[in-house]
Amino acid sequence: MRTALEGAIPGIDVIVQKTSERRRRLIVADMDSTMITIECIDELADYAGIKPQIAAVTERAMRGELDFEDALKSRVALLKGLPEAVIEQCLAERVKIMPGARALVRTMRAHGGLAVLVSGGFTRFAEPVGVQIGFDRVVANRLGISDGHLDGTVEGPIVGAATKRETLLSALAERGWSQGDALAVGDGANDIPMIEAAGLGVAYHAKPRTRAAASAGITNGDLTTILYAMGYPRAEWVA
């Protein structure tokens, strides 16, 4: 049905679901190219003068053509020696919140929801972004830093596809909620497991594999499209 409706109404996002199940209580969201407009590792690479090289790997990883963890390690290794101060510079100059992100997260929280930002990116970006948007929790990777410079490593276990799915399921179990209570939104192949585990899995301006795996897709509108899908009239949005 969704495919037929999308084809019949070009330029309009169509989300098909039962009216009784529209309101979700948990949102688990990806960060890069979902809650913010950029891929942070690509922008760090730009400061190092190697953005085309790293961005090509990022694109392939997000499309599911490369193993995410291996691709992350190889890209971070190329950033070895970049001054730590560049992180704050990149955060200030290039990180922009995705349109509709604040309204989506803050509206869900205002109605008793829980919001978790889970990113294959880095805590140095995800933590301030989480605060700006209004997330309750942030899960992300930690860049290795030594003597004021990136040391080319990622500290600890990598936050990848499995971690994203487990974060969603753990949050539901903690609250005693069902999978139908969860909304997951992302754009890359590493978001597929959490998108498939959620009652409403949204592919946001996503890669083809992610779009195919999701129960809903947004290719035209911004993140407030999800609020309309959940039945929140504009008067109830929290911005």
Phi and psi in degrees as GROMACS dihedral restraints (atoms count N, CA, C in turn):
[ dihedral_restraints ]
;  ai    aj    ak    al  type     phi  dphi    fc
    3     4     5     6     1   -59.0    20    10
    4     5     6     7     1   -44.6    20    10
    6     7     8     9     1   -61.8    20    10
    7     8     9    10     1   -41.1    20    10
    9    10    11    12     1   -65.2    20    10
   10    11    12    13     1   -41.8    20    10
   12    13    14    15     1   -68.4    20    10
   13    14    15    16     1   -39.4    20    10
   15    16    17    18     1   -63.1    20    10
   16    17    18    19     1   -38.4    20    10
   18    19    20    21     1   -70.7    20    10
   19    20    21    22     1   -29.1    20    10
   21    22    23    24     1   -81.7    20    10
   22    23    24    25     1   -22.0    20    10
   24    25    26    27     1  -126.3    20    10
   25    26    27    28     1    77.9    20    10
   27    28    29    30     1   -63.2    20    10
   28    29    30    31     1   142.0    20    10
   30    31    32    33     1    83.0    20    10
   31    32    33    34     1     1.3    20    10
   33    34    35    36     1  -120.5    20    10
   34    35    36    37     1   133.2    20    10
   36    37    38    39     1   -81.2    20    10
   37    38    39    40     1   132.5    20    10
   39    40    41    42     1  -119.6    20    10
   40    41    42    43     1   124.5    20    10
   42    43    44    45     1  -122.4    20    10
   43    44    45    46     1   118.1    20    10
   45    46    47    48     1  -103.7    20    10
   46    47    48    49     1   124.0    20    10
   48    49    50    51     1  -160.5    20    10
   49    50    51    52     1   167.2    20    10
   51    52    53    54     1   -75.2    20    10
   52    53    54    55     1   135.5    20    10
   54    55    56    57     1   -57.5    20    10
   55    56    57    58     1   -37.8    20    10
   57    58    59    60     1   -68.6    20    10
   58    59    60    61     1   -15.7    20    10
   60    61    62    63     1  -111.5    20    10
   61    62    63    64     1    15.7    20    10
   63    64    65    66     1   -69.6    20    10
   64    65    66    67     1   -42.5    20    10
   66    67    68    69     1   -78.5    20    10
   67    68    69    70     1   121.5    20    10
   69    70    71    72     1  -104.9    20    10
   70    71    72    73     1   153.8    20    10
   72    73    74    75     1  -108.6    20    10
   73    74    75    76     1   -18.4    20    10
   75    76    77    78     1  -121.1    20    10
   76    77    78    79     1   132.9    20    10
   78    79    80    81     1  -118.3    20    10
   79    80    81    82     1   126.3    20    10
   81    82    83    84     1  -118.4    20    10
   82    83    84    85     1   120.4    20    10
   84    85    86    87     1  -127.5    20    10
   85    86    87    88     1   142.7    20    10
   87    88    89    90     1   -71.5    20    10
   88    89    90    91     1   162.2    20    10
   90    91    92    93     1  -103.5    20    10
   91    92    93    94     1   -67.7    20    10
   93    94    95    96     1   -63.5    20    10
   94    95    96    97     1   128.1    20    10
   96    97    98    99     1    64.5    20    10
   97    98    99   100     1    12.4    20    10
   99   100   101   102     1  -125.9    20    10
  100   101   102   103     1   -64.7    20    10
  102   103   104   105     1   -89.6    20    10
  103   104   105   106     1   -19.5    20    10
  105   106   107   108     1  -127.6    20    10
  106   107   108   109     1   166.2    20    10
  108   109   110   111     1   -88.6    20    10
  109   110   111   112     1    -5.8    20    10
  111   112   113   114     1  -123.4    20    10
  112   113   114   115     1   171.0    20    10
  114   115   116   117     1  -101.6    20    10
  115   116   117   118     1   111.4    20    10
  117   118   119   120     1   -60.4    20    10
  118   119   120   121     1   -39.0    20    10
  120   121   122   123     1   -65.4    20    10
  121   122   123   124     1   -33.4    20    10
  123   124   125   126     1   -66.6    20    10
  124   125   126   127     1   -37.8    20    10
  126   127   128   129     1   -73.6    20    10
  127   128   129   130     1   -36.2    20    10
  129   130   131   132     1   -60.6    20    10
  130   131   132   133     1   -41.2    20    10
  132   133   134   135     1   -62.1    20    10
  133   134   135   136     1   -31.4    20    10
  135   136   137   138     1   -64.0    20    10
  136   137   138   139     1   -40.2    20    10
  138   139   140   141     1   -64.9    20    10
  139   140   141   142     1   -27.0    20    10
  141   142   143   144     1   -87.9    20    10
  142   143   144   145     1    -4.4    20    10
  144   145   146   147     1    79.7    20    10
  145   146   147   148     1    18.9    20    10
  147   148   149   150     1  -129.8    20    10
  148   149   150   151     1    30.3    20    10
  150   151   152   153     1   -60.1    20    10
  151   152   153   154     1   -46.3    20    10
  153   154   155   156     1   -57.4    20    10
  154   155   156   157     1   -39.2    20    10
  156   157   158   159     1   -64.5    20    10
  157   158   159   160     1   -45.2    20    10
  159   160   161   162     1   -77.6    20    10
  160   161   162   163     1   -39.1    20    10
  162   163   164   165     1   -61.9    20    10
  163   164   165   166     1   -33.8    20    10
  165   166   167   168     1   -64.4    20    10
  166   167   168   169     1   -39.2    20    10
  168   169   170   171     1   -70.5    20    10
  169   170   171   172     1   -41.0    20    10
  171   172   173   174     1   -57.3    20    10
  172   173   174   175     1   -46.6    20    10
  174   175   176   177     1   -60.2    20    10
  175   176   177   178     1   -44.3    20    10
  177   178   179   180     1   -67.0    20    10
  178   179   180   181     1   -38.4    20    10
  180   181   182   183     1   -65.8    20    10
  181   182   183   184     1   -42.2    20    10
  183   184   185   186     1   -68.6    20    10
  184   185   186   187     1   -25.2    20    10
  186   187   188   189     1   -83.2    20    10
  187   188   189   190     1    -5.7    20    10
  189   190   191   192     1    84.1    20    10
  190   191   192   193     1    16.8    20    10
  192   193   194   195     1   -88.5    20    10
  193   194   195   196     1   -14.5    20    10
  195   196   197   198     1  -130.8    20    10
  196   197   198   199     1   152.6    20    10
  198   199   200   201     1   -63.3    20    10
  199   200   201   202     1   126.8    20    10
  201   202   203   204     1   -61.4    20    10
  202   203   204   205     1   -46.8    20    10
  204   205   206   207     1   -64.9    20    10
  205   206   207   208     1   -44.5    20    10
  207   208   209   210     1   -63.5    20    10
  208   209   210   211     1   -40.9    20    10
  210   211   212   213     1   -65.5    20    10
  211   212   213   214     1   -37.4    20    10
  213   214   215   216     1   -66.1    20    10
  214   215   216   217     1   -46.5    20    10
  216   217   218   219     1   -60.0    20    10
  217   218   219   220     1   -42.2    20    10
  219   220   221   222     1   -67.8    20    10
  220   221   222   223     1   -36.8    20    10
  222   223   224   225     1   -71.2    20    10
  223   224   225   226     1   -42.7    20    10
  225   226   227   228     1   -63.8    20    10
  226   227   228   229     1   -36.4    20    10
  228   229   230   231     1   -59.1    20    10
  229   230   231   232     1   -34.2    20    10
  231   232   233   234     1   -72.6    20    10
  232   233   234   235     1   -14.6    20    10
  234   235   236   237     1   -91.9    20    10
  235   236   237   238     1     2.4    20    10
  237   238   239   240     1   -55.8    20    10
  238   239   240   241     1   131.6    20    10
  240   241   242   243     1    95.7    20    10
  241   242   243   244     1   -10.0    20    10
  243   244   245   246     1   -68.1    20    10
  244   245   246   247     1   131.7    20    10
  246   247   248   249     1   -59.1    20    10
  247   248   249   250     1   138.4    20    10
  249   250   251   252     1   -57.7    20    10
  250   251   252   253     1   -32.7    20    10
  252   253   254   255     1   -60.7    20    10
  253   254   255   256     1   -22.4    20    10
  255   256   257   258     1   -64.8    20    10
  256   257   258   259     1   -28.5    20    10
  258   259   260   261     1   -59.7    20    10
  259   260   261   262     1   -50.3    20    10
  261   262   263   264     1   -65.7    20    10
  262   263   264   265     1   -35.3    20    10
  264   265   266   267     1   -63.6    20    10
  265   266   267   268     1   -44.9    20    10
  267   268   269   270     1   -63.9    20    10
  268   269   270   271     1   -42.3    20    10
  270   271   272   273     1   -59.6    20    10
  271   272   273   274     1   -43.4    20    10
  273   274   275   276     1   -74.4    20    10
  274   275   276   277     1   -37.6    20    10
  276   277   278   279     1   -90.8    20    10
  277   278   279   280     1   -28.2    20    10
  279   280   281   282     1  -125.5    20    10
  280   281   282   283     1   -21.0    20    10
  282   283   284   285     1   -79.0    20    10
  283   284   285   286     1   118.3    20    10
  285   286   287   288     1  -122.7    20    10
  286   287   288   289     1   133.7    20    10
  288   289   290   291     1   -70.5    20    10
  289   290   291   292     1   136.1    20    10
  291   292   293   294     1   -65.0    20    10
  292   293   294   295     1   136.7    20    10
  294   295   296   297     1   -53.2    20    10
  295   296   297   298     1   131.2    20    10
  297   298   299   300     1    90.2    20    10
  298   299   300   301     1   -10.0    20    10
  300   301   302   303     1   -64.1    20    10
  301   302   303   304     1   -48.4    20    10
  303   304   305   306     1   -61.7    20    10
  304   305   306   307     1   -45.5    20    10
  306   307   308   309     1   -61.7    20    10
  307   308   309   310     1   -42.3    20    10
  309   310   311   312     1   -62.0    20    10
  310   311   312   313     1   -53.0    20    10
  312   313   314   315     1   -69.3    20    10
  313   314   315   316     1   -45.1    20    10
  315   316   317   318     1   -70.2    20    10
  316   317   318   319     1   -32.4    20    10
  318   319   320   321     1   -67.6    20    10
  319   320   321   322     1   -44.4    20    10
  321   322   323   324     1   -62.3    20    10
  322   323   324   325     1   -42.3    20    10
  324   325   326   327     1   -65.7    20    10
  325   326   327   328     1   -38.1    20    10
  327   328   329   330     1   -63.9    20    10
  328   329   330   331     1   -21.8    20    10
  330   331   332   333     1  -104.7    20    10
  331   332   333   334     1    27.1    20    10
  333   334   335   336     1    90.3    20    10
  334   335   336   337     1    11.0    20    10
  336   337   338   339     1   -86.5    20    10
  337   338   339   340     1   168.8    20    10
  339   340   341   342     1  -117.9    20    10
  340   341   342   343     1   136.5    20    10
  342   343   344   345     1  -124.2    20    10
  343   344   345   346     1   125.0    20    10
  345   346   347   348     1  -126.4    20    10
  346   347   348   349     1   125.9    20    10
  348   349   350   351     1   -96.6    20    10
  349   350   351   352     1   118.4    20    10
  351   352   353   354     1  -126.3    20    10
  352   353   354   355     1   116.7    20    10
  354   355   356   357     1  -128.3    20    10
  355   356   357   358     1   139.9    20    10
  357   358   359   360     1   -78.2    20    10
  358   359   360   361     1     0.4    20    10
  360   361   362   363     1   -85.4    20    10
  361   362   363   364     1  -145.4    20    10
  363   364   365   366     1  -124.0    20    10
  364   365   366   367     1   145.9    20    10
  366   367   368   369     1   -58.8    20    10
  367   368   369   370     1   -32.2    20    10
  369   370   371   372     1   -64.1    20    10
  370   371   372   373     1   -21.9    20    10
  372   373   374   375     1  -100.2    20    10
  373   374   375   376     1   -43.9    20    10
  375   376   377   378     1   -65.8    20    10
  376   377   378   379     1   -37.5    20    10
  378   379   380   381     1   -65.7    20    10
  379   380   381   382     1   -49.7    20    10
  381   382   383   384     1   -66.4    20    10
  382   383   384   385     1   -34.8    20    10
  384   385   386   387     1   -64.0    20    10
  385   386   387   388     1   -41.6    20    10
  387   388   389   390     1   -59.2    20    10
  388   389   390   391     1   -40.8    20    10
  390   391   392   393     1   -66.2    20    10
  391   392   393   394     1   -45.6    20    10
  393   394   395   396     1   -60.1    20    10
  394   395   396   397     1   -40.4    20    10
  396   397   398   399     1   -82.1    20    10
  397   398   399   400     1   -37.9    20    10
  399   400   401   402     1   115.6    20    10
  400   401   402   403     1    24.4    20    10
  402   403   404   405     1   -71.7    20    10
  403   404   405   406     1   150.3    20    10
  405   406   407   408     1   -76.8    20    10
  406   407   408   409     1   -37.8    20    10
  408   409   410   411     1  -140.2    20    10
  409   410   411   412     1   157.1    20    10
  411   412   413   414     1  -135.6    20    10
  412   413   414   415     1   132.5    20    10
  414   415   416   417     1  -127.0    20    10
  415   416   417   418     1   124.8    20    10
  417   418   419   420     1  -160.4    20    10
  418   419   420   421     1   175.5    20    10
  420   421   422   423     1   -84.2    20    10
  421   422   423   424     1   155.1    20    10
  423   424   425   426     1  -111.4    20    10
  424   425   426   427     1   122.8    20    10
  426   427   428   429     1   -73.7    20    10
  427   428   429   430     1   136.4    20    10
  429   430   431   432     1   -73.9    20    10
  430   431   432   433     1   130.8    20    10
  432   433   434   435     1  -125.7    20    10
  433   434   435   436     1   133.8    20    10
  435   436   437   438     1  -142.6    20    10
  436   437   438   439     1   126.7    20    10
  438   439   440   441     1    52.4    20    10
  439   440   441   442     1    41.4    20    10
  441   442   443   444     1    77.0    20    10
  442   443   444   445     1    13.8    20    10
  444   445   446   447     1  -137.1    20    10
  445   446   447   448     1   152.4    20    10
  447   448   449   450     1   -64.0    20    10
  448   449   450   451     1   134.0    20    10
  450   451   452   453     1   -97.4    20    10
  451   452   453   454     1     6.5    20    10
  453   454   455   456     1    83.5    20    10
  454   455   456   457     1    14.5    20    10
  456   457   458   459     1  -127.0    20    10
  457   458   459   460     1   164.3    20    10
  459   460   461   462     1  -112.5    20    10
  460   461   462   463     1   125.6    20    10
  462   463   464   465     1   -77.0    20    10
  463   464   465   466     1   134.8    20    10
  465   466   467   468     1    72.3    20    10
  466   467   468   469     1  -174.1    20    10
  468   469   470   471     1   -60.7    20    10
  469   470   471   472     1   140.4    20    10
  471   472   473   474     1   -78.7    20    10
  472   473   474   475     1   135.4    20    10
  474   475   476   477     1   -79.5    20    10
  475   476   477   478     1   105.9    20    10
  477   478   479   480     1  -127.4    20    10
  478   479   480   481     1  -154.7    20    10
  480   481   482   483     1   -60.1    20    10
  481   482   483   484     1   -44.1    20    10
  483   484   485   486     1   -65.2    20    10
  484   485   486   487     1   -39.6    20    10
  486   487   488   489     1   -64.3    20    10
  487   488   489   490     1   -39.5    20    10
  489   490   491   492     1   -61.8    20    10
  490   491   492   493     1   -45.1    20    10
  492   493   494   495     1   -64.6    20    10
  493   494   495   496     1   -44.5    20    10
  495   496   497   498     1   -65.2    20    10
  496   497   498   499     1   -35.9    20    10
  498   499   500   501     1   -60.6    20    10
  499   500   501   502     1   -43.7    20    10
  501   502   503   504     1   -62.5    20    10
  502   503   504   505     1   -49.5    20    10
  504   505   506   507     1   -66.0    20    10
  505   506   507   508     1   -37.2    20    10
  507   508   509   510     1   -66.8    20    10
  508   509   510   511     1   -40.0    20    10
  510   511   512   513     1   -64.1    20    10
  511   512   513   514     1   -40.2    20    10
  513   514   515   516     1   -63.8    20    10
  514   515   516   517     1   -44.9    20    10
  516   517   518   519     1   -63.2    20    10
  517   518   519   520     1   -38.4    20    10
  519   520   521   522     1   -60.5    20    10
  520   521   522   523     1   -39.4    20    10
  522   523   524   525     1   -92.3    20    10
  523   524   525   526     1    -7.3    20    10
  525   526   527   528     1    73.4    20    10
  526   527   528   529     1    26.8    20    10
  528   529   530   531     1   -97.0    20    10
  529   530   531   532     1   161.1    20    10
  531   532   533   534     1   -94.7    20    10
  532   533   534   535     1   167.5    20    10
  534   535   536   537     1   -61.7    20    10
  535   536   537   538     1   -27.0    20    10
  537   538   539   540     1   -65.3    20    10
  538   539   540   541     1   -17.7    20    10
  540   541   542   543     1   -83.2    20    10
  541   542   543   544     1    -4.8    20    10
  543   544   545   546     1  -101.2    20    10
  544   545   546   547     1   142.2    20    10
  546   547   548   549     1  -116.8    20    10
  547   548   549   550     1   130.1    20    10
  549   550   551   552     1  -124.0    20    10
  550   551   552   553     1   137.7    20    10
  552   553   554   555     1  -137.8    20    10
  553   554   555   556     1   132.8    20    10
  555   556   557   558     1  -166.6    20    10
  556   557   558   559     1   179.3    20    10
  558   559   560   561     1  -127.1    20    10
  559   560   561   562     1   -18.0    20    10
  561   562   563   564     1  -108.0    20    10
  562   563   564   565     1   170.9    20    10
  564   565   566   567     1   -62.2    20    10
  565   566   567   568     1   -30.3    20    10
  567   568   569   570     1   -72.7    20    10
  568   569   570   571     1    -6.7    20    10
  570   571   572   573     1   -91.2    20    10
  571   572   573   574     1   -10.1    20    10
  573   574   575   576     1   -58.7    20    10
  574   575   576   577     1   -47.3    20    10
  576   577   578   579     1   -58.5    20    10
  577   578   579   580     1   -40.2    20    10
  579   580   581   582     1   -73.7    20    10
  580   581   582   583     1   -33.6    20    10
  582   583   584   585     1   -64.3    20    10
  583   584   585   586     1   -40.7    20    10
  585   586   587   588     1   -70.9    20    10
  586   587   588   589     1   -26.8    20    10
  588   589   590   591     1   -82.7    20    10
  589   590   591   592     1   -13.8    20    10
  591   592   593   594     1   -90.4    20    10
  592   593   594   595     1   152.6    20    10
  594   595   596   597     1   -62.0    20    10
  595   596   597   598     1   -37.5    20    10
  597   598   599   600     1  -126.7    20    10
  598   599   600   601     1   107.4    20    10
  600   601   602   603     1  -104.0    20    10
  601   602   603   604     1   117.9    20    10
  603   604   605   606     1  -111.8    20    10
  604   605   606   607     1   124.1    20    10
  606   607   608   609     1   -91.4    20    10
  607   608   609   610     1   115.3    20    10
  609   610   611   612     1  -103.4    20    10
  610   611   612   613     1   110.7    20    10
  612   613   614   615     1    42.2    20    10
  613   614   615   616     1    53.1    20    10
  615   616   617   618     1   -98.0    20    10
  616   617   618   619     1   168.6    20    10
  618   619   620   621     1   -70.7    20    10
  619   620   621   622     1   155.5    20    10
  621   622   623   624     1   -54.7    20    10
  622   623   624   625     1   -44.1    20    10
  624   625   626   627     1   -64.0    20    10
  625   626   627   628     1   -38.5    20    10
  627   628   629   630     1   -67.9    20    10
  628   629   630   631     1   -42.7    20    10
  630   631   632   633     1   -60.2    20    10
  631   632   633   634     1   -41.4    20    10
  633   634   635   636     1   -67.5    20    10
  634   635   636   637     1   -30.3    20    10
  636   637   638   639     1   -83.2    20    10
  637   638   639   640     1   -19.5    20    10
  639   640   641   642     1   -84.1    20    10
  640   641   642   643     1   152.4    20    10
  642   643   644   645     1   -81.8    20    10
  643   644   645   646     1   -14.6    20    10
  645   646   647   648     1  -148.4    20    10
  646   647   648   649     1   152.3    20    10
  648   649   650   651     1  -137.9    20    10
  649   650   651   652     1   144.1    20    10
  651   652   653   654     1  -120.2    20    10
  652   653   654   655     1   116.1    20    10
  654   655   656   657     1  -122.1    20    10
  655   656   657   658     1   -10.2    20    10
  657   658   659   660     1  -116.6    20    10
  658   659   660   661     1   -48.1    20    10
  660   661   662   663     1   -87.7    20    10
  661   662   663   664     1  -176.4    20    10
  663   664   665   666     1   -98.4    20    10
  664   665   666   667     1  -167.7    20    10
  666   667   668   669     1   -69.9    20    10
  667   668   669   670     1   -15.9    20    10
  669   670   671   672     1   -68.8    20    10
  670   671   672   673     1   -14.5    20    10
  672   673   674   675     1   -55.2    20    10
  673   674   675   676     1   -34.6    20    10
  675   676   677   678     1   -68.2    20    10
  676   677   678   679     1   -34.1    20    10
  678   679   680   681     1   -63.8    20    10
  679   680   681   682     1   -43.0    20    10
  681   682   683   684     1   -60.6    20    10
  682   683   684   685     1   -41.6    20    10
  684   685   686   687     1   -63.7    20    10
  685   686   687   688     1   -31.4    20    10
  687   688   689   690     1   -87.4    20    10
  688   689   690   691     1     2.1    20    10
  690   691   692   693     1    85.2    20    10
  691   692   693   694     1    20.1    20    10
  693   694   695   696     1   -88.9    20    10
  694   695   696   697     1   114.3    20    10
  696   697   698   699     1   -67.9    20    10
  697   698   699   700     1   154.9    20    10
  699   700   701   702     1   -56.5    20    10
  700   701   702   703     1   -30.4    20    10
  702   703   704   705     1   -64.8    20    10
  703   704   705   706     1   -18.8    20    10
  705   706   707   708     1   -97.1    20    10
  706   707   708   709     1    -4.7    20    10
  708   709   710   711     1   -67.0    20    10
  709   710   711   712     1   145.0    20    10
  711   712   713   714     1  -112.4    20    10
  712   713   714   715     1   114.8    20    10
